[in-house]
Amino acid sequence: MSGLAAVLAGRHAPGVHRWESALDVAAVRRAVEHAGWRFGYVDGAGLETRAEALRAIGRALDFPEHYGANLDALNDCLRDLPGRTVLLWDAWSGLARAEPRWFGVVTGVLGERGDAEPAVEVLLRGVGPADRVPLLA
């Protein structure tokens, strides 16, 4: 968990990263919350469209009822997060393979946080196109 530990401790910039870890979701949640960060989880098995992925992210991050599950709403809701957040996205390759362009756009929105906005670390766990996202080591 050294790469994640570095992000949580402020020694590595948050962003969108592939993450190789066998830790169960509950253990990751405990570590993230112990460090004072919020946690969200997406089980991406079967998610192959942008709309499905955006809805799953909204549920995982507990976005408000009015969340429109579109890119503008995603960006707005990320700005309104109450604090630093880790989103663990298992089985992310469905969207990356089915809609590679939209996968890049969605992860771009997730990873492009301004200095005044809450930090978001997205951990993409599982097999997927390695050339799309850097590895968090």
C-alpha positions in Angstrom: 0.0 0.0 0.0 3.1 2.3 -0.1 1.8 4.3 -3.1 -1.5 4.9 -1.5 0.1 5.7 1.8 2.2 8.3 0.1 -0.9 10.0 -1.4 -2.7 9.9 2.0 0.4 11.4 3.7 0.7 14.2 1.1 4.0 12.9 -0.3 2.5 12.0 -3.7 0.0 14.1 -5.7 -3.4 12.6 -5.9 -4.9 11.8 -9.4 -6.0 8.8 -11.3 -3.8 5.8 -11.1 -3.8 2.1 -11.7 -3.3 0.3 -8.4 -2.1 -3.2 -7.8 -3.3 -4.4 -4.4 -5.0 -7.5 -3.1 -6.4 -5.8 -0.1 -10.1 -6.2 0.4 -12.4 -3.2 0.1 -13.0 -3.0 3.8 -9.2 -2.8 4.6 -8.7 -0.1 2.0 -11.7 1.9 3.5 -10.2 1.6 7.0 -6.8 2.8 5.9 -8.3 5.7 3.9 -10.6 6.8 6.7 -7.9 6.4 9.3 -5.9 8.9 7.4 -8.8 11.4 7.5 -9.9 10.9 3.9 -13.4 10.0 2.6 -13.8 6.7 0.7 -16.0 5.6 -2.2 -16.1 2.3 -4.0 -17.2 1.4 -7.5 -17.6 -2.2 -8.6 -17.1 -1.8 -12.3 -18.0 -5.3 -13.3 -20.4 -4.9 -16.1 -20.1 -1.1 -16.5 -19.4 -0.5 -20.1 -21.0 2.9 -20.8 -20.3 6.4 -19.7 -23.8 6.7 -18.3 -23.4 3.6 -16.2 -20.0 4.6 -14.9 -21.2 8.1 -14.0 -24.2 6.8 -12.1 -21.9 4.3 -10.2 -19.5 7.1 -9.3 -22.4 9.3 -8.1 -23.6 6.5 -5.8 -20.1 5.7 -4.6 -19.4 9.3 -3.6 -22.9 9.9 -2.2 -23.7 12.7 -4.6 -27.0 14.5 -4.0 -30.3 13.4 -5.5 -30.1 16.2 -8.2 -26.8 14.8 -9.6 -27.4 14.6 -13.3 -24.9 11.8 -14.1 -23.3 13.9 -16.8 -19.7 15.3 -17.0 -20.7 18.8 -15.9 -22.6 17.4 -12.9 -19.6 15.2 -12.1 -17.3 18.1 -12.1 -19.6 20.2 -10.0 -20.2 17.5 -7.4 -16.5 16.8 -7.2 -15.9 20.5 -6.3 -18.5 20.2 -3.6 -17.0 17.1 -1.9 -16.6 17.8 1.8 -13.0 16.8 1.9 -10.2 14.7 0.4 -11.5 11.6 -1.1 -10.3 8.2 -2.4 -12.4 6.4 -5.0 -11.5 2.7 -5.5 -12.8 1.5 -8.8 -12.5 -2.2 -9.3 -12.9 -3.8 -12.7 -12.5 -0.5 -14.5 -11.5 -2.0 -17.8 -15.0 -2.5 -19.1 -15.5 1.2 -19.8 -11.9 1.6 -20.8 -12.3 -1.1 -23.5 -15.9 -0.4 -24.6 -15.6 3.4 -24.7 -11.9 4.4 -24.6 -12.6 8.0 -25.5 -15.2 8.4 -22.8 -13.1 6.6 -20.3 -10.3 9.2 -20.9 -12.8 12.0 -20.6 -14.3 10.7 -17.3 -10.9 10.0 -15.7 -9.8 13.4 -16.9 -12.6 15.1 -15.0 -11.9 12.9 -12.0 -8.2 13.7 -12.0 -8.2 17.5 -12.8 -8.9 19.1 -9.5 -7.9 22.7 -8.9 -5.8 23.8 -5.9 -8.9 25.1 -4.1 -10.9 22.0 -4.7 -10.8 18.9 -2.5 -8.2 16.3 -3.6 -9.5 13.2 -5.2 -7.4 10.0 -5.7 -8.9 7.4 -8.0 -7.5 3.9 -7.7 -8.2 1.8 -10.8 -7.7 -1.8 -9.6 -7.7 -4.8 -11.9 -6.6 -5.7 -15.3 -7.0 -3.0 -18.0 -5.2 -1.1 -20.7 -1.9 -0.3 -19.0 -1.1 2.5 -21.5 -4.1 4.6 -20.4 -3.3 5.3 -16.8 0.0 5.5 -14.8 0.7 3.0 -12.1 0.7 4.1 -8.4 3.8 2.4 -7.0 
